[in-house]
Amino acid sequence: MVGIPPEVQQFCIEHNLSGALSLAQEFVKRCFSGIRAIKLRLVVDPEDDEKWIEINITVPDTDNFLTEYNNYTRLLVAEIPWPARNMLRFNFSFA
């Protein structure tokens, strides 16, 4: 498992997201090949104070990335209901 920052842990407790976050991390590991890093952080929108957890991965730039991303999205939508799914957002960078 990825180290979970204290502010992310607290947000999960407040919004009952621990199970959803664990599932999302499992889906990331299952769907993406060559993951170099996974980082979690709590993001606060400065305009409206909306908060969410960002799951940020670093992966190689491969021809399979779009397929892997689509597989991840299918699993996320199928297994994590709204509004929890909206509080878990995905971001990536290539390395």
CYANA upper distance limits for C-alpha pairs under 8 A (distance plus 0.5 A):
  1 MET  CA     25 GLN  CA      8.24
  2 VAL  CA     38 ILE  CA      7.24
  2 VAL  CA     39 LYS  CA      7.60
  2 VAL  CA     40 LEU  CA      8.29
  3 GLY  CA     39 LYS  CA      8.36
  3 GLY  CA     40 LEU  CA      8.36
  4 ILE  CA      8 VAL  CA      6.82
  4 ILE  CA      9 GLN  CA      6.84
  4 ILE  CA     40 LEU  CA      6.99
  5 PRO  CA      9 GLN  CA      6.84
  5 PRO  CA     40 LEU  CA      7.66
  5 PRO  CA     41 ARG  CA      7.45
  6 PRO  CA     10 GLN  CA      6.67
  7 GLU  CA     11 PHE  CA      6.68
  7 GLU  CA     41 ARG  CA      8.40
  7 GLU  CA     42 LEU  CA      7.11
  8 VAL  CA     12 CYS  CA      6.65
  8 VAL  CA     40 LEU  CA      7.93
  8 VAL  CA     41 ARG  CA      6.78
  8 VAL  CA     42 LEU  CA      6.04
  8 VAL  CA     53 ILE  CA      7.26
  9 GLN  CA     13 ILE  CA      6.80
  9 GLN  CA     18 SER  CA      8.25
 10 GLN  CA     14 GLU  CA      6.67
 11 PHE  CA     15 HIS  CA      6.62
 11 PHE  CA     17 LEU  CA      8.21
 11 PHE  CA     42 LEU  CA      8.37
 12 CYS  CA     16 ASN  CA      5.93
 12 CYS  CA     17 LEU  CA      4.91
 12 CYS  CA     18 SER  CA      5.73
 12 CYS  CA     21 LEU  CA      8.42
 13 ILE  CA     17 LEU  CA      7.09
 13 ILE  CA     18 SER  CA      7.34
 15 HIS  CA     84 ALA  CA      8.49
 17 LEU  CA     21 LEU  CA      6.42
 17 LEU  CA     84 ALA  CA      7.10
 18 SER  CA     22 SER  CA      6.70
 19 GLY  CA     23 LEU  CA      6.72
 20 ALA  CA     24 ALA  CA      6.64
 20 ALA  CA     80 ILE  CA      6.69
 20 ALA  CA     84 ALA  CA      7.53
 20 ALA  CA     85 ARG  CA      8.16
 21 LEU  CA     25 GLN  CA      6.67
 21 LEU  CA     88 LEU  CA      7.66
 22 SER  CA     26 GLU  CA      6.70
 23 LEU  CA     27 PHE  CA      6.66
 23 LEU  CA     80 ILE  CA      8.45
 24 ALA  CA     28 VAL  CA      6.74
 24 ALA  CA     76 LEU  CA      7.07
 24 ALA  CA     88 LEU  CA      8.43
 25 GLN  CA     29 LYS  CA      6.83
 25 GLN  CA     55 ILE  CA      8.42
 26 GLU  CA     30 ARG  CA      6.59
 27 PHE  CA     31 CYS  CA      6.37
 27 PHE  CA     72 TYR  CA      6.46
 27 PHE  CA     75 LEU  CA      7.42
 27 PHE  CA     76 LEU  CA      7.87
 28 VAL  CA     32 PHE  CA      6.37
 28 VAL  CA     72 TYR  CA      6.93
 29 LYS  CA     33 SER  CA      8.15
 29 LYS  CA     35 ILE  CA      8.16
 31 CYS  CA     68 GLU  CA      5.86
 31 CYS  CA     69 TYR  CA      7.80
 31 CYS  CA     71 ASN  CA      6.84
 31 CYS  CA     72 TYR  CA      6.18
 32 PHE  CA     59 VAL  CA      8.32
 32 PHE  CA     65 PHE  CA      7.93
 32 PHE  CA     68 GLU  CA      6.03
 32 PHE  CA     69 TYR  CA      7.90
 32 PHE  CA     72 TYR  CA      8.45
 33 SER  CA     59 VAL  CA      7.99
 33 SER  CA     68 GLU  CA      8.46
 34 GLY  CA     59 VAL  CA      6.38
 34 GLY  CA     60 PRO  CA      6.97
 35 ILE  CA     57 ILE  CA      7.37
 35 ILE  CA     58 THR  CA      6.48
 35 ILE  CA     59 VAL  CA      5.23
 35 ILE  CA     60 PRO  CA      7.88
 36 ARG  CA     57 ILE  CA      7.90
 36 ARG  CA     58 THR  CA      5.83
 36 ARG  CA     59 VAL  CA      6.06
 36 ARG  CA     60 PRO  CA      8.31
 36 ARG  CA     95 ALA  CA      8.50
 37 ALA  CA     57 ILE  CA      6.00
 37 ALA  CA     58 THR  CA      5.55
 37 ALA  CA     59 VAL  CA      7.85
 38 ILE  CA     55 ILE  CA      7.48
 38 ILE  CA     56 ASN  CA      6.17
 38 ILE  CA     57 ILE  CA      4.97
 38 ILE  CA     58 THR  CA      7.09
 39 LYS  CA     54 GLU  CA      8.49
 39 LYS  CA     55 ILE  CA      6.51
 39 LYS  CA     56 ASN  CA      5.65
 39 LYS  CA     57 ILE  CA      6.90
 40 LEU  CA     53 ILE  CA      7.22
 40 LEU  CA     54 GLU  CA      6.15
 40 LEU  CA     55 ILE  CA      5.44
 40 LEU  CA     56 ASN  CA      6.78
 41 ARG  CA     53 ILE  CA      6.17
 41 ARG  CA     54 GLU  CA      5.86
 41 ARG  CA     55 ILE  CA      7.52
 42 LEU  CA     51 LYS  CA      7.43
 42 LEU  CA     52 TRP  CA      6.34
 42 LEU  CA     53 ILE  CA      5.14
 42 LEU  CA     54 GLU  CA      6.74
 43 VAL  CA     51 LYS  CA      6.05
 43 VAL  CA     52 TRP  CA      5.93
 43 VAL  CA     53 ILE  CA      6.56
 43 VAL  CA     54 GLU  CA      7.13
 44 VAL  CA     49 ASP  CA      6.06
 44 VAL  CA     50 GLU  CA      6.21
 44 VAL  CA     51 LYS  CA      5.03
 44 VAL  CA     52 TRP  CA      7.31
 45 ASP  CA     49 ASP  CA      5.40
 45 ASP  CA     50 GLU  CA      5.75
 45 ASP  CA     51 LYS  CA      6.86
 46 PRO  CA     50 GLU  CA      8.43
 51 LYS  CA     87 MET  CA      7.64
 52 TRP  CA     86 ASN  CA      8.05
 52 TRP  CA     87 MET  CA      4.94
 52 TRP  CA     88 LEU  CA      6.41
 52 TRP  CA     89 ARG  CA      7.38
 53 ILE  CA     87 MET  CA      6.46
 53 ILE  CA     88 LEU  CA      5.48
 53 ILE  CA     89 ARG  CA      6.59
 54 GLU  CA     88 LEU  CA      6.55
 54 GLU  CA     89 ARG  CA      5.35
 54 GLU  CA     90 PHE  CA      6.22
 54 GLU  CA     91 ASN  CA      7.25
 55 ILE  CA     88 LEU  CA      7.57
 55 ILE  CA     89 ARG  CA      6.54
 55 ILE  CA     90 PHE  CA      5.40
 55 ILE  CA     91 ASN  CA      6.55
 56 ASN  CA     90 PHE  CA      6.51
 56 ASN  CA     91 ASN  CA      5.10
 56 ASN  CA     92 PHE  CA      5.71
 56 ASN  CA     93 SER  CA      8.17
 57 ILE  CA     91 ASN  CA      7.01
 57 ILE  CA     92 PHE  CA      5.27
 57 ILE  CA     93 SER  CA      6.92
 58 THR  CA     92 PHE  CA      6.21
 58 THR  CA     93 SER  CA      5.38
 58 THR  CA     94 PHE  CA      6.06
 58 THR  CA     95 ALA  CA      6.80
 59 VAL  CA     92 PHE  CA      7.92
 59 VAL  CA     93 SER  CA      6.98
 59 VAL  CA     94 PHE  CA      5.58
 59 VAL  CA     95 ALA  CA      6.37
 60 PRO  CA     94 PHE  CA      5.70
 60 PRO  CA     95 ALA  CA      5.64
 61 ASP  CA     65 PHE  CA      7.47
 61 ASP  CA     94 PHE  CA      5.87
 61 ASP  CA     95 ALA  CA      7.35
 64 ASN  CA     68 GLU  CA      6.61
 65 PHE  CA     69 TYR  CA      6.51
 66 LEU  CA     70 ASN  CA      6.61
 67 THR  CA     71 ASN  CA      6.69
 68 GLU  CA     72 TYR  CA      6.71
 69 TYR  CA     73 THR  CA      6.66
 70 ASN  CA     74 ARG  CA      6.66
 71 ASN  CA     75 LEU  CA      6.86
 72 TYR  CA     76 LEU  CA      6.64
 73 THR  CA     77 VAL  CA      6.59
 74 ARG  CA     78 ALA  CA      6.56
 75 LEU  CA     79 GLU  CA      6.44
 76 LEU  CA     80 ILE  CA      6.05
 76 LEU  CA     85 ARG  CA      7.86
 77 VAL  CA     81 PRO  CA      7.44
 77 VAL  CA     85 ARG  CA      7.92
 80 ILE  CA     84 ALA  CA      7.23
 80 ILE  CA     85 ARG  CA      6.16
 81 PRO  CA     85 ARG  CA      6.33
 82 TRP  CA     86 ASN  CA      6.87
 83 PRO  CA     87 MET  CA      7.32
 84 ALA  CA     88 LEU  CA      7.32
 85 ARG  CA     89 ARG  CA      8.13
